[in-house]
Amino acid sequence: MSAIKKRTVLVTGASSGIGRAIAKKLLHQGHHVIGVSRNVQQFTHSLENFSTVQLDLSQTNALPVQLRELAKNFPDIDTVIFAAGFGQFGSLEEFSYPQIEALMTVNFTSQVFLTRALLPQLKRKKRADLIYIGSEAALKGSRKGAMYCASKFALRGFTQALREECSNSGVRVCLLNPGMVKTPFFDTLSFAPADNETNYLLPEDIAETVDYVLNSRAHIVIDEINLNPLNKVVKFKKW
């Protein structure tokens, strides 16, 4: 078995949930990880091969300048894991206009901005990977999920087109669509996966899948992977 090629990996949403699990997995393997968070104070330990970047992905007006600086400071980035995002659910008329904009901005627009900023230097690499954490909500619309599904459908369409655009370069584009994952994602929501372990994925499951994609043979592209728990039972919270 060949040794794992050491990468320089930018991980958004690296301070919690799926992003944190991915960052930990990559660090354990000896990769250089650049963790992006709205608040770098959430990274409580100084670790070898771990750098932090504070970015608020909801503030798109500031992002172009910040992302140019990011690309300049970390020219060795050859992999980006887009794990940042949040969920908000309800009938469309329950959303305010700012809430609609915020959900689309964090779950979709900011990820396009980050891709746009880093893509030119990634295309100059012999090998590079862009891995986006989508959702099962990108596969089928659901009641109370009009805006969340829209943000994930948009991301899915973007990755499909981007994959074609990158086909003549060494940049591979992959989308992972997990079902419900047991993370703080559900802390602010009225529902969560039921308690039995057959009803949820773990963040480590997603990290393992990212590892599989990164270490796949360089000349294949894994377009999309859908992951789900064995069962799909939801519990509703009492507020």
C-alpha atoms as one frame of an Amber mdcrd trajectory, in Angstrom:
protein
   0.000   0.000   0.000   1.457   3.355  -1.025   2.070   6.072   1.548  -0.559
   8.805   1.885   0.446  11.916  -0.050   0.609  14.843   2.346  -1.768  17.624
   1.378  -2.410  21.224   2.398  -6.136  21.243   3.130  -8.450  24.161   3.820
 -11.509  23.102   5.841 -14.418  25.487   6.360 -16.621  25.006   9.406 -13.651
  23.338  11.075 -14.554  24.275  14.648 -17.499  21.896  15.073 -19.500  19.012
  13.670 -18.552  17.540  10.310 -15.794  20.059   9.625 -14.131  19.375  12.963
 -14.202  15.600  12.407 -12.679  16.026   8.952  -9.957  18.345  10.262  -9.075
  15.902  13.061  -8.889  12.984  10.633  -6.609  14.863   8.263  -4.346  16.102
  11.049  -4.013  12.565  12.389  -2.775  11.523   8.961  -0.129  14.254   8.940
  -1.682  16.685   6.485  -1.366  20.449   6.972  -4.872  21.665   7.828  -6.064
  25.262   7.634  -9.201  25.563   9.737 -11.712  28.288   8.886 -14.173  29.517
  11.503 -16.156  32.635  12.341 -14.365  32.646  15.680 -10.887  31.129  15.900
 -11.132  31.265  19.713 -13.109  28.037  19.349  -9.832  26.327  18.481  -8.607
  25.888  22.035  -5.389  23.957  21.376  -2.325  24.815  19.344  -1.498  21.850
  17.125   1.360  21.054  14.807   0.420  21.397  11.140  -2.745  23.310  12.037
  -3.324  26.920  11.001  -6.426  28.984  11.667  -8.233  31.582   9.588 -11.101
  33.690  10.896 -13.728  34.316   8.238 -17.389  35.172   8.522 -18.819  33.558
   5.407 -22.096  35.453   5.815 -20.378  38.785   5.106 -19.966  38.574   1.346
 -19.023  42.250   0.937 -15.786  41.635   2.821 -15.007  38.221   1.348 -13.279
  39.156  -1.945 -10.473  41.041  -0.178 -10.210  38.474   2.626 -10.094  35.558
   0.207  -7.400  37.168  -1.929  -5.325  37.492   1.231  -6.053  33.869   2.112
  -4.883  32.652  -1.297  -1.744  34.778  -0.988  -0.917  33.537   2.532  -1.434
  29.845   1.725  -0.217  29.221  -1.836   0.313  25.514  -1.101  -3.402  24.757
  -0.670  -4.245  21.818  -2.919  -7.468  20.629  -1.285 -10.569  22.425  -0.018
 -13.322  20.838   2.080 -16.472  22.966   2.147 -18.136  21.894   5.400 -19.568
  25.197   6.659 -23.321  25.642   6.612 -26.451  25.784   8.740 -30.045  24.656
   8.654 -33.275  26.591   8.939 -36.649  25.076   8.203 -40.208  26.286   7.889
 -42.810  27.273   5.319 -41.558  29.918   2.920 -43.779  32.631   4.387 -42.218
  32.011   7.799 -38.861  33.254   6.479 -37.990  36.924   6.580 -36.157  38.342
   3.586 -32.879  38.639   5.541 -33.225  34.999   6.655 -33.625  33.871   3.040
 -30.541  35.836   2.049 -28.485  34.542   4.997 -29.290  30.898   4.313 -28.440
  31.131   0.622 -25.305  33.156   1.358 -23.710  30.744   3.834 -24.839  27.490
   2.228 -24.188  28.488  -1.368 -22.895  31.941  -2.354 -19.952  32.061   0.052
 -18.812  28.642  -1.166 -18.833  29.908  -4.742 -16.809  32.947  -3.627 -14.210
  30.747  -1.935 -14.009  28.465  -4.968 -13.597  31.471  -7.265 -10.764  32.854
  -5.137  -8.749  29.623  -4.992  -9.510  27.982  -8.332  -6.854  29.733 -10.457
  -4.015  28.535  -8.224  -5.587  25.089  -7.820  -5.709  24.635 -11.599  -1.951
  25.140 -11.680  -1.440  22.182  -9.336  -0.708  18.738 -10.682  -3.479  17.406
  -8.446  -6.141  19.198  -6.405  -9.471  18.309  -4.816 -12.614  20.290  -4.066
 -15.004  18.385  -1.800 -18.351  19.947  -0.953 -20.578  18.749   1.888 -24.058
  18.863   0.455 -27.118  17.117   1.853 -29.803  14.595   1.070 -31.896  17.794
   0.756 -30.135  18.339  -2.596 -31.820  15.232  -3.980 -35.491  15.811  -3.212
 -37.539  18.775  -2.061 -39.358  18.371   1.230 -42.081  20.144   3.181 -40.767
  22.949   5.397 -37.489  22.720   3.503 -38.018  25.027   0.522 -35.112  27.350
   1.312 -32.720  24.771   2.741 -33.333  22.449  -0.208 -32.880  25.365  -2.603
 -29.466  26.156  -1.116 -28.342  22.539  -1.435 -29.848  22.047  -4.909 -27.929
  25.165  -5.988 -24.708  23.731  -4.591 -25.305  20.442  -6.400 -25.876  22.155
  -9.742 -22.792  24.290  -9.182 -20.561  21.275  -8.515 -21.865  19.439 -11.570
 -21.039  22.371 -13.825 -17.724  23.074 -12.094 -16.670  19.459 -12.574 -17.064
  19.918 -16.323 -15.153  23.202 -16.244 -12.251  21.566 -14.401 -12.088  18.441
 -16.552  -9.001  19.584 -18.449  -7.076  20.306 -15.251  -5.933  18.245 -12.284
  -8.815  19.569 -10.149 -11.356  16.948  -9.076 -14.778  18.021  -7.822 -16.811
  15.812  -5.483 -20.106  16.343  -3.673 -21.057  14.378  -0.553 -24.751  14.255
   0.342 -25.236  12.963   3.875 -28.544  12.322   5.550 -28.956  13.326   9.182
 -25.647  13.558  11.025 -25.493  13.730  14.812 -23.915  17.175  15.270 -24.756
  20.582  16.806 -26.506  21.329  13.467 -29.739  20.290  15.192 -29.230  22.362
  18.358 -31.321  25.267  17.064 -33.877  23.171  15.181 -37.219  21.765  16.340
 -36.298  18.235  15.301 -33.347  15.852  15.402 -32.625  12.258  14.468 -34.110
   9.734  16.896 -31.776   8.401  19.574 -31.140   4.912  18.221 -27.797   4.802
  16.407 -29.457   3.374  13.293 -31.136   6.767  12.777 -28.103   8.993  12.311
 -24.691   9.225  10.762 -21.658  10.296  12.772 -19.331  13.133  11.723 -16.580
  10.533  11.591 -18.517   8.699   8.857 -18.241  11.786   6.672 -14.562  12.192
   7.548 -13.936   8.591   6.466 -15.686   9.275   3.169 -13.576  12.379   2.576
 -10.496  10.252   3.240 -11.680   7.727   0.651 -12.166  10.438  -1.974  -8.807
  12.096  -1.333  -6.913   8.824  -1.554  -8.670   7.471  -4.608  -6.546   6.987
  -7.708  -5.584  10.369  -9.166  -7.057   9.652 -12.590 -10.614   8.982 -11.467
 -13.259  11.463 -10.363 -15.813  10.503  -7.736 -18.667  12.744  -8.790 -21.089
  12.331  -5.921 -21.675  10.112  -2.902 -24.967   9.813  -1.008 -24.807   8.549
   2.585 -27.696   7.746   4.882 -28.320   6.043   8.214 -29.893   2.626   8.098
 -33.207   4.076   9.301 -34.654   7.590   9.137 -36.651   8.249  12.283 -37.016
  11.825  13.488 -37.881  13.079  16.956 -39.472  16.451  17.627 -38.356  18.605
  20.537 -40.482  20.245  23.180 -39.487  23.872  23.558
